[in-house]
Amino acid sequence: MASAFFVIYLCIVAFVGCANAQLSSTFYQNTCPNVITIVGQVIQQALQTDSRIAASLLRLHFHDCFVNGCDASVLLNNTANFTGEQTAAPNLNSIRGFGVVDDIKTALENACNATVSCADILAIAAQQSVSLSGGPSWTVQLGRRDSTTASATLPNTALPAPTDSLSTIIAKFQNVGLSVTDVVALSGGHTIGRARCTTFVNRLYNFSGTGSPDPTLNSSYLSTLQSTCPQNGNGNTLTSLDPGTPDTFDNNYFANLQNQMGLFQSDQELLSTSGASTISTVNDYTSSQANFFSNFSNSMIKMGNISPLTGTSGQIRLNCGKVNG
């Protein structure tokens, strides 16, 4: 009886241990010790010819984690029998950087075959992209595994949209366990990168059906944006999210909000929504880049821990764009 109880006890402990499996910064210490360096080298090379790639890789990690957790599902390509996340409305003609992810995977496969997951590649790539752009560094938690499926529809409701109200943005963050502070800190990722006219043209001419531009837009900035994005113009034309330092990760994004130069409606609402709980944090980050960098790092770690697959769940994809087998 005692031995039977002991076996049952071991099974319960093993189950709980698997269920509560934690990510670890030393996960690849023995199996792929140079993983961070390898990822960084590939990104550094890519930045020589594509100044946008840092922001693109950061965004891939974000879009991955908000849809069924950080499981690299966003990387799965459509096939004749499968439709994944890449062609969902928030991602279509928008997310990019897949070629660089493939280059990273190839380099890692050459160094340590069938070891590093694509989900972990996205997490490391986000950290390296921020650091290489002048932003903070943080210790990436590792040990995620890759999903074997993806959702074609969940991105449409789970991902924050540039036209969302502040209350909607906060709700979407809270749905994945992130706080209001995380909303402001992670929104600061818009200090680098570009955006298509189609994502903010709603503010330039007929905001919310008023027949006038968004009143929270700086008038000089409005004129610049209208020149870049004329009515009925090419919706895919790009403009910088931060016109001052578009490729440098800094706190200029928050100074832009102070000057009514947030590009997206969802950006400017962090400060311009009357009585919003986000206002004091925006003001804090405007005056202290160190506080922004510290909170951004903490928020990235939290985001990277959204529902990861660990242990024996999922797989280690050999090609990030398709399931093994």
C-alpha atoms as one frame of an Amber mdcrd trajectory, in Angstrom:
protein
   0.000   0.000   0.000   2.806   2.390   0.966   4.735   1.683  -2.234   1.592
   2.162  -4.329   0.964   5.502  -2.600   4.553   6.522  -3.303   4.169   5.749
  -7.019   0.954   7.773  -7.165   2.682  10.612  -5.305   5.547  10.604  -7.820
   3.085  10.705 -10.709   1.280  13.674  -9.179   4.546  15.521  -8.564   5.707
  14.777 -12.107   2.426  16.015 -13.546   2.459  19.239 -11.531   6.091  19.764
 -12.450   5.290  19.500 -16.152   2.204  21.661 -15.831   4.170  24.397 -14.067
   7.279  24.074 -16.209   9.100  27.372 -16.133  11.187  28.987 -18.814  14.851
  29.434 -17.970  17.630  31.732 -19.152  20.020  28.765 -19.073  17.833  26.357
 -21.053  20.391  25.993 -23.890  23.479  26.295 -21.727  24.651  22.777 -22.543
  22.898  22.115 -25.856  23.406  25.394 -27.753  25.467  27.780 -25.618  26.033
  30.374 -28.366  22.370  30.746 -29.329  22.078  34.434 -28.341  25.265  35.369
 -30.193  24.222  33.511 -33.331  20.820  35.194 -33.453  22.390  38.603 -32.898
  24.946  38.111 -35.669  22.280  37.260 -38.242  20.189  40.304 -37.262  23.213
  42.593 -37.316  23.927  41.441 -40.852  20.294  41.950 -41.895  20.306  45.497
 -40.505  23.017  46.436 -42.996  20.495  46.275 -45.828  17.144  46.637 -44.054
  16.810  49.316 -41.379  13.232  48.173 -40.693  14.109  44.631 -39.722  14.570
  45.299 -35.983  11.043  46.668 -35.647   9.678  43.874 -37.845  11.207  41.144
 -35.674   9.998  42.817 -32.474   6.505  42.947 -33.944   6.587  39.276 -34.990
   7.186  38.251 -31.376   4.339  40.507 -30.220   1.904  39.167 -32.822   2.916
  35.611 -31.972   2.435  35.899 -28.219  -0.958  37.613 -28.322  -2.497  34.748
 -30.333  -2.552  31.468 -28.378   0.703  32.307 -26.610   4.364  32.458 -27.633
   4.440  29.308 -29.758   5.696  30.471 -33.203   2.244  29.817 -34.679   2.544
  33.111 -36.570   5.396  31.620 -38.608   3.379  28.736 -40.060   2.798  29.261
 -43.775  -0.543  28.596 -45.441  -0.844  25.391 -47.448  -3.522  23.878 -49.647
  -5.054  22.270 -46.548  -4.201  24.798 -43.849  -4.803  28.501 -43.290  -2.770
  30.074 -40.517  -2.338  33.506 -38.982  -0.309  35.232 -41.668  -3.298  36.094
 -43.855  -5.546  37.271 -41.007  -6.451  40.933 -41.421  -4.013  42.380 -38.833
  -1.115  40.433 -40.376  -1.828  40.469 -44.106   0.702  42.607 -46.025   1.889
  43.794 -42.635   4.079  41.395 -40.652   7.461  40.690 -42.220  10.927  39.391
 -41.421  10.273  35.722 -42.191  13.384  35.474 -44.358  15.598  36.643 -41.511
  13.934  34.165 -39.153  14.734  31.441 -41.690  18.349  32.638 -41.834  18.559
  32.492 -38.043  17.076  28.995 -38.041  19.571  27.820 -40.655  22.496  29.190
 -38.650  21.217  27.526 -35.490  20.585  24.217 -37.214  24.189  24.277 -38.420
  25.421  24.967 -34.887  23.052  22.780 -32.859  20.697  20.656 -34.916  17.035
  20.237 -33.892  17.559  22.054 -30.605  16.342  25.668 -30.622  12.639  26.274
 -31.157  11.258  28.872 -33.526   9.307  30.371 -30.622  12.562  30.956 -28.763
  14.105  32.392 -31.927  11.354  35.039 -31.977  11.914  35.875 -28.304  15.684
  36.214 -28.727  15.323  38.101 -32.008  13.062  40.671 -30.329  15.584  41.252
 -27.547  18.542  41.474 -29.920  16.651  43.800 -32.266  15.894  46.242 -29.462
  19.424  46.105 -28.092  21.032  46.586 -31.524  18.788  49.631 -32.054  20.113
  51.359 -28.952  17.481  50.111 -26.542  17.699  48.062 -23.355  18.794  44.473
 -23.021  17.189  41.851 -20.833  17.736  38.222 -19.950  15.551  36.189 -22.299
  13.745  33.267 -20.715  13.948  30.186 -22.931  12.532  26.695 -23.317   9.443
  27.333 -25.448   8.385  24.734 -27.975   6.602  25.217 -31.286   2.928  24.725
 -31.999   1.658  22.290 -34.608  -1.282  24.482 -35.597  -2.438  28.094 -35.790
  -5.674  30.087 -35.787  -6.821  31.893 -38.921  -9.416  33.926 -37.023  -8.113
  34.678 -33.514  -5.689  37.426 -34.680  -8.732  39.440 -35.790  -9.961  39.787
 -32.221  -6.891  39.194 -30.032  -4.400  41.606 -31.572  -4.565  45.286 -30.623
  -5.427  47.418 -33.655  -4.175  50.936 -34.441  -7.772  52.183 -34.515  -8.740
  50.621 -31.165  -9.852  52.807 -28.290  -7.732  52.842 -25.154 -10.295  50.769
 -23.246 -10.220  48.119 -25.980  -6.419  48.048 -26.005  -6.291  47.642 -22.229
  -8.872  44.828 -22.379  -6.859  42.944 -25.010  -3.722  43.214 -22.886  -5.565
  42.102 -19.774  -6.921  39.111 -21.695  -3.354  37.764 -21.882  -2.413  38.722
 -18.334  -0.734  42.061 -19.027  -1.303  45.260 -17.057  -1.939  48.901 -17.895
   1.753  49.590 -17.260   2.558  46.890 -19.815   0.244  48.633 -22.297   2.229
  51.864 -22.086   5.656  50.232 -21.942   5.074  47.884 -24.879   3.408  50.632
 -26.926   6.796  52.331 -26.647   8.051  49.705 -29.087   6.602  52.072 -31.690
   9.706  54.162 -31.214  11.128  52.202 -34.163   9.608  51.028 -37.422   7.286
  52.156 -40.183   3.537  52.060 -40.751   1.349  51.972 -43.847  -0.995  54.855
 -44.589  -3.955  52.501 -44.357  -3.327  52.049 -40.608  -3.758  55.711 -39.699
  -5.472  57.465 -42.623  -8.720  57.287 -40.622  -7.332  60.163 -38.528  -6.388
  62.447 -41.404  -9.620  63.404 -43.170 -12.807  61.977 -41.689 -12.153  60.902
 -38.139 -15.030  58.891 -36.665 -17.386  60.230 -39.341 -16.903  63.877 -38.340
 -15.709  65.006 -41.770 -12.654  66.506 -40.056  -9.228  65.226 -38.959  -8.591
  63.822 -35.504  -8.441  66.912 -33.244  -5.678  65.332 -31.145  -3.251  65.490
 -34.118  -0.649  68.256 -34.140  -1.629  70.522 -37.077   1.867  70.634 -38.586
   2.237  66.867 -38.257  -1.227  66.462 -39.793  -0.126  68.417 -42.871   2.973
  66.256 -43.229   0.930  63.062 -42.954  -1.666  64.317 -45.438   1.125  64.992
 -47.942   2.429  61.455 -47.446  -1.027  59.887 -47.464  -3.409  61.823 -49.736
  -7.078  60.878 -49.795  -7.617  57.835 -52.000  -3.842  57.483 -52.293  -1.688
  54.359 -52.012  -2.528  52.793 -48.671   0.754  50.882 -48.620   2.953  53.989
 -48.588   5.177  53.913 -45.492   5.979  56.557 -42.921   8.063  56.414 -39.748
   6.325  55.771 -36.446   8.795  58.178 -34.840   9.771  60.875 -37.354  12.621
  62.170 -35.189  14.668  59.010 -34.553  12.925  56.323 -36.630  15.555  53.593
 -36.228  16.758  54.362 -32.693  15.100  52.724 -29.721  14.610  55.590 -27.263
  11.874  57.379 -25.333  11.171  59.862 -28.130   7.870  58.059 -28.775   6.520
  59.470 -25.506   7.753  62.976 -26.266   5.854  62.657 -29.553   2.662  61.909
 -27.628   3.243  65.052 -25.562   3.449  66.991 -28.839   0.310  65.315 -30.242
   2.425  63.410 -32.747   1.409  59.843 -31.975   0.934  58.210 -35.368  -1.782
  55.708 -34.495  -5.031  56.555 -32.762  -4.131  53.844 -30.235  -0.821  55.626
 -29.546  -2.182  59.108 -28.967  -5.049  57.852 -26.817  -2.513  56.827 -24.148
  -2.150  60.524 -23.353  -5.154  62.259 -24.904  -7.889  60.172 -23.286  -9.252
  62.347 -20.487  -8.582  60.919 -17.043  -6.816  57.836 -18.420  -4.724  55.740
 -16.041  -1.975  55.712 -18.674  -1.263  59.461 -18.602   1.057  59.481 -15.580
   3.113  56.623 -17.035   3.487  58.410 -20.380   4.677  61.497 -18.490   7.110
  59.395 -16.463   8.624  57.742 -19.545   8.900  61.105 -21.310  11.074  62.453
 -18.516  12.969  59.223 -17.746  14.263  56.978 -20.501  15.756  54.761 -17.802
  12.301  54.096 -16.327  10.928  53.318 -19.774  13.794  50.956 -20.576  13.408
  49.147 -17.246   9.645  48.711 -17.571   9.853  47.794 -21.251  12.315  45.007
 -20.412  10.082  43.685 -17.635   7.021  43.828 -19.891   8.812  41.955 -22.664
   9.701  39.184 -20.231   6.066  39.024 -19.093   4.793  38.973 -22.666   7.277
  36.251 -23.577   5.819  34.083 -20.833   2.268  34.070 -22.242   1.140  30.422
 -22.453   4.349  28.862 -23.778   4.437  25.231 -24.801   7.065  23.448 -22.691
   8.223  19.977 -21.757   6.895  17.502 -24.305   4.136  19.736 -25.661   4.464
  20.851 -29.274   7.706  20.239 -31.141  10.997  21.787 -32.233  10.282  22.679
 -35.846  13.129  22.033 -38.253  11.641  24.612 -40.638   9.896  27.483 -38.898
   7.315  27.796 -41.682   5.936  24.275 -41.448   5.187  21.497 -38.996   7.627
  18.579 -38.912   6.732  15.418 -40.779
